[in-house]
Amino acid sequence: MSEDVEEGMLSATQLDQIRQDVLGKWGELQGAVTDKKKDLMEQLSFHKLMKDIDENMTWITEKLQIANDQCYKETSNLKDKKRAHEALVAEIEIKQGSIDVCCTTGTDYVCREGKNFSVLGEKLDGMKQSWEKLKAAMDQRGRFIEEALKYVTFTRDVKEVTRWLDDNESIPTDLGEDLEQNETIQEDFINFMKQFNKTDEKMKFINEYSSQLVEDNHKDLQEITAQTEVINSRFESLRLKCSERERELQIALKMHQYNHGVNETIRLLQAKETLLSNEDYGKDMTSVNSLLNAHLDIARELGTVGVKVERLEEDAGLLREAYPDRVQEVGAEGVQEVGAEGSLPGQGTRGRNLGKLTLTCW
């Protein structure tokens, strides 16, 4: 059989060559497709980055206008403004992630050669600068809002305490004419001191805000310092008055308690004197025994009164020793009622009557 190829037909070698040529071309096209896809994806990434930078710049510009609005100069609704500022700070913190991605990706592109990459570098630098301006403006805005809030709170508290001082700076001097009146006055003073202590807490906040405003070098520094000094001076003056008032009330209470004890003892002695002045000695054994039992009860009661009189005598001595300038003023009448010429029971007329009554009973 002849191995010659018929005319018009390709040999096996030629077919193989064609096959290799086709495969080679297909491989080249595949490589070109892959490279093209890579280039397109890179361009897509590049343009996406440029778009992200533009969107970030728009966002930053918008927030920068808010950061520079100086809303703190209008002191109404400062707490709401502070909450809105804190919400914006939270948005900026979230946005930091997008900014970081743009910076990292953009830096990789800038390191390469190419006109587009150079433009990217300029945009990237602009975004970074605007971002730093935004953060600085927000920091400043936050400080100014906080400072304005402190100042508003400071002035409000100063006005409230000033009004309270105007109403309460004049301390009454009445100590009460007896124990009951004194106890009522004591209760009123206790209620007043509750208000004083609440105001004292407010004064602590006033001084705290004042110190912070001084540290912040507030624009109204001189006025703040002057107001703080005045209100502190007035409040401390009232504190001294309250301390003296408390001392006077305590002294008066002790004096009134002593006088009350003296008066009770006097009334008891007078009652016993009335019983003992009775000249009825009984008409028979039954009536005499009844009168005798009554006398024995009086004798026992007088023994108890004697202990009370001794205690009053001790109290009087302590009062004289503790308050030598006040005994005559507050307690002299009671002392003279029980004793004689300022003496205590057992030394004057009442003391002699007490002894007489006791002897008579027996």
KEDREN-571273 format. One record per residue (C-alpha): residue number from 1; residue in three letters; y, z, x. Coordinates in steps of 0.25 Angstrom, whole numbers. Layout:
// residues N
> pos  code  y  z  x
> NUM  ala  Y  Z  X
...
***
This chain:
// residues 362
> pos  code  y  z  x
> 1  met  0  0  0
> 2  ser  14  -4  5
> 3  glu  23  8  9
> 4  asp  35  -1  8
> 5  val  45  3  -3
> 6  glu  48  -7  -14
> 7  glu  61  -14  -13
> 8  gly  72  -6  -21
> 9  met  65  8  -20
> 10  leu  70  20  -11
> 11  ser  60  26  -1
> 12  ala  56  40  -2
> 13  thr  65  43  10
> 14  gln  77  37  3
> 15  leu  74  45  -9
> 16  asp  73  58  -1
> 17  gln  86  55  5
> 18  ile  93  52  -8
> 19  arg  87  65  -13
> 20  gln  92  73  -1
> 21  asp  106  66  -3
> 22  val  106  70  -18
> 23  leu  102  84  -14
> 24  gly  113  85  -4
> 25  lys  123  80  -13
> 26  trp  119  90  -24
> 27  gly  119  101  -13
> 28  glu  133  97  -9
> 29  leu  138  97  -24
> 30  gln  131  111  -26
> 31  gly  139  116  -14
> 32  ala  152  110  -19
> 33  val  150  116  -33
> 34  thr  147  129  -27
> 35  asp  159  128  -18
> 36  lys  168  123  -29
> 37  lys  163  135  -38
> 38  lys  166  145  -27
> 39  asp  180  139  -25
> 40  leu  182  139  -40
> 41  met  178  153  -41
> 42  glu  187  157  -30
> 43  gln  198  150  -36
> 44  leu  195  157  -50
> 45  ser  195  170  -43
> 46  phe  207  167  -36
> 47  his  215  163  -48
> 48  lys  209  175  -56
> 49  leu  215  183  -45
> 50  met  228  177  -46
> 51  lys  228  178  -61
> 52  asp  224  193  -59
> 53  ile  235  195  -50
> 54  asp  245  188  -59
> 55  glu  240  197  -71
> 56  asn  241  209  -62
> 57  met  255  206  -58
> 58  thr  259  204  -73
> 59  trp  253  217  -76
> 60  ile  259  224  -65
> 61  thr  273  218  -68
> 62  glu  271  223  -83
> 63  lys  268  237  -78
> 64  leu  278  237  -68
> 65  gln  289  235  -78
> 66  ile  283  248  -86
> 67  ala  283  256  -73
> 68  asn  298  253  -70
> 69  asp  302  255  -85
> 70  gln  308  269  -81
> 71  cys  304  275  -94
> 72  tyr  305  289  -89
> 73  lys  320  288  -90
> 74  glu  319  289  -105
> 75  thr  313  303  -106
> 76  ser  308  302  -121
> 77  asn  293  301  -123
> 78  leu  290  304  -108
> 79  lys  276  309  -111
> 80  asp  273  296  -118
> 81  lys  279  288  -106
> 82  lys  271  296  -96
> 83  arg  258  293  -104
> 84  ala  261  278  -104
> 85  his  264  279  -89
> 86  glu  251  285  -87
> 87  ala  244  275  -95
> 88  leu  250  264  -87
> 89  val  246  271  -74
> 90  ala  232  271  -79
> 91  glu  233  256  -82
> 92  ile  238  253  -67
> 93  glu  227  261  -62
> 94  ile  217  252  -69
> 95  lys  225  240  -65
> 96  gln  223  244  -50
> 97  gly  209  239  -50
> 98  ser  214  225  -54
> 99  ile  224  225  -43
> 100  asp  214  229  -33
> 101  val  205  218  -36
> 102  cys  216  208  -35
> 103  cys  221  214  -22
> 104  thr  207  213  -16
> 105  thr  203  199  -21
> 106  gly  217  194  -18
> 107  thr  216  199  -3
> 108  asp  203  192  -1
> 109  tyr  210  179  -6
> 110  val  223  181  2
> 111  cys  214  182  15
> 112  arg  210  167  13
> 113  glu  219  155  16
> 114  gly  225  147  5
> 115  lys  238  145  -2
> 116  asn  233  151  -15
> 117  phe  228  163  -8
> 118  ser  242  165  -2
> 119  val  248  165  -16
> 120  leu  238  175  -20
> 121  gly  242  184  -9
> 122  glu  257  184  -13
> 123  lys  253  187  -28
> 124  leu  243  198  -23
> 125  asp  255  204  -14
> 126  gly  264  204  -26
> 127  met  254  210  -35
> 128  lys  251  222  -25
> 129  gln  266  224  -24
> 130  ser  268  224  -39
> 131  trp  256  234  -40
> 132  glu  262  244  -30
> 133  lys  276  243  -37
> 134  leu  269  246  -50
> 135  lys  262  258  -45
> 136  ala  274  263  -38
> 137  ala  283  261  -51
> 138  met  272  268  -59
> 139  asp  272  280  -50
> 140  gln  287  281  -50
> 141  arg  287  280  -66
> 142  gly  276  290  -67
> 143  arg  284  300  -58
> 144  phe  297  297  -66
> 145  ile  290  299  -80
> 146  glu  284  312  -75
> 147  glu  297  317  -69
> 148  ala  305  313  -82
> 149  leu  294  321  -90
> 150  lys  296  333  -81
> 151  tyr  311  332  -83
> 152  val  310  331  -98
> 153  thr  300  342  -99
> 154  phe  309  351  -90
> 155  thr  322  348  -98
> 156  arg  315  351  -111
> 157  asp  309  364  -106
> 158  val  322  368  -100
> 159  lys  329  366  -114
> 160  glu  318  373  -121
> 161  val  318  385  -112
> 162  thr  334  385  -112
> 163  arg  334  385  -128
> 164  trp  323  397  -127
> 165  leu  332  404  -117
> 166  asp  344  402  -126
> 167  asp  337  409  -137
> 168  asn  330  420  -130
> 169  glu  338  423  -118
> 170  ser  345  435  -125
> 171  ile  335  447  -124
> 172  pro  337  457  -135
> 173  thr  338  472  -131
> 174  asp  334  479  -143
> 175  leu  322  489  -140
> 176  gly  320  494  -154
> 177  glu  324  507  -159
> 178  asp  310  512  -161
> 179  leu  295  509  -157
> 180  glu  293  500  -169
> 181  gln  306  491  -166
> 182  asn  302  491  -151
> 183  glu  288  486  -154
> 184  thr  294  475  -163
> 185  ile  304  471  -152
> 186  gln  292  471  -142
> 187  glu  284  462  -150
> 188  asp  296  452  -151
> 189  phe  298  453  -136
> 190  ile  283  450  -134
> 191  asn  285  437  -143
> 192  phe  298  434  -135
> 193  met  290  435  -122
> 194  lys  280  425  -127
> 195  gln  291  415  -129
> 196  phe  296  419  -115
> 197  asn  283  417  -108
> 198  lys  281  403  -115
> 199  thr  295  399  -110
> 200  asp  291  405  -96
> 201  glu  280  394  -96
> 202  lys  290  383  -99
> 203  met  299  388  -88
> 204  lys  287  386  -78
> 205  phe  286  372  -83
> 206  ile  301  370  -82
> 207  asn  301  375  -67
> 208  glu  289  367  -64
> 209  tyr  296  354  -69
> 210  ser  308  357  -62
> 211  ser  301  359  -49
> 212  gln  294  345  -51
> 213  leu  307  338  -55
> 214  val  314  344  -42
> 215  glu  302  339  -34
> 216  asp  304  326  -40
> 217  asn  318  326  -37
> 218  his  322  323  -51
> 219  lys  336  316  -54
> 220  asp  340  328  -62
> 221  leu  336  338  -51
> 222  gln  349  346  -51
> 223  glu  349  348  -66
> 224  ile  334  351  -66
> 225  thr  336  362  -56
> 226  ala  348  368  -63
> 227  gln  341  369  -76
> 228  thr  329  375  -70
> 229  glu  337  386  -63
> 230  val  345  389  -76
> 231  ile  333  390  -85
> 232  asn  325  398  -74
> 233  ser  337  408  -73
> 234  arg  338  410  -88
> 235  phe  323  412  -90
> 236  glu  322  422  -78
> 237  ser  333  429  -84
> 238  leu  327  430  -97
> 239  arg  314  434  -90
> 240  leu  321  446  -84
> 241  lys  327  450  -97
> 242  cys  313  449  -104
> 243  ser  307  458  -93
> 244  glu  319  468  -95
> 245  arg  317  467  -110
> 246  glu  302  470  -109
> 247  arg  305  482  -100
> 248  glu  315  487  -110
> 249  leu  306  485  -122
> 250  gln  294  492  -115
> 251  ile  303  504  -112
> 252  ala  308  505  -126
> 253  leu  294  504  -131
> 254  lys  290  516  -123
> 255  met  302  524  -127
> 256  his  300  520  -142
> 257  gln  285  524  -141
> 258  tyr  289  537  -135
> 259  asn  300  540  -146
> 260  his  290  535  -156
> 261  gly  280  546  -151
> 262  val  291  556  -151
> 263  asn  295  553  -165
> 264  glu  281  554  -170
> 265  thr  279  567  -163
> 266  ile  292  572  -169
> 267  arg  287  568  -183
> 268  leu  274  575  -181
> 269  leu  280  588  -176
> 270  gln  290  588  -188
> 271  ala  278  586  -198
> 272  lys  271  598  -191
> 273  glu  284  606  -192
> 274  thr  285  604  -207
> 275  leu  271  609  -209
> 276  leu  273  621  -200
> 277  ser  286  625  -207
> 278  asn  278  627  -220
> 279  glu  278  642  -223
> 280  asp  266  642  -231
> 281  tyr  255  651  -225
> 282  gly  246  651  -237
> 283  lys  243  660  -248
> 284  asp  228  662  -246
> 285  met  217  659  -236
> 286  thr  214  645  -241
> 287  ser  229  641  -240
> 288  val  231  648  -227
> 289  asn  218  641  -221
> 290  ser  224  628  -226
> 291  leu  237  630  -219
> 292  leu  230  635  -207
> 293  asn  222  622  -206
> 294  ala  234  614  -207
> 295  his  241  622  -196
> 296  leu  229  620  -187
> 297  asp  230  604  -190
> 298  ile  245  605  -186
> 299  ala  241  612  -173
> 300  arg  231  602  -169
> 301  glu  241  591  -172
> 302  leu  251  598  -164
> 303  gly  242  598  -153
> 304  thr  241  583  -154
> 305  val  256  582  -155
> 306  gly  257  590  -142
> 307  val  249  580  -134
> 308  lys  258  569  -140
> 309  val  270  577  -136
> 310  glu  265  578  -122
> 311  arg  262  564  -121
> 312  leu  276  561  -126
> 313  glu  282  570  -116
> 314  glu  274  562  -105
> 315  asp  279  549  -111
> 316  ala  293  554  -111
> 317  gly  292  558  -96
> 318  leu  287  544  -92
> 319  leu  298  537  -100
> 320  arg  308  546  -93
> 321  glu  302  543  -80
> 322  ala  301  528  -82
> 323  tyr  314  525  -90
> 324  pro  323  536  -86
> 325  asp  335  528  -92
> 326  arg  329  525  -105
> 327  val  323  538  -110
> 328  gln  336  544  -116
> 329  glu  339  530  -121
> 330  val  326  527  -129
> 331  gly  318  540  -130
> 332  ala  328  552  -129
> 333  glu  328  554  -144
> 334  gly  313  555  -145
> 335  val  313  564  -133
> 336  gln  323  574  -139
> 337  glu  316  573  -153
> 338  val  303  578  -147
> 339  gly  309  588  -137
> 340  ala  322  594  -135
> 341  glu  334  589  -127
> 342  gly  325  578  -121
> 343  ser  313  587  -118
> 344  leu  299  583  -123
> 345  pro  290  591  -134
> 346  gly  286  604  -129
> 347  gln  299  607  -122
> 348  gly  309  606  -134
> 349  thr  311  610  -148
> 350  arg  299  601  -153
> 351  gly  290  607  -142
> 352  arg  294  621  -147
> 353  asn  291  617  -161
> 354  leu  278  611  -157
> 355  gly  274  624  -150
> 356  lys  279  632  -162
> 357  leu  271  623  -172
> 358  thr  258  625  -164
> 359  leu  260  640  -163
> 360  thr  263  641  -178
> 361  cys  250  633  -181
> 362  trp  242  643  -173
***
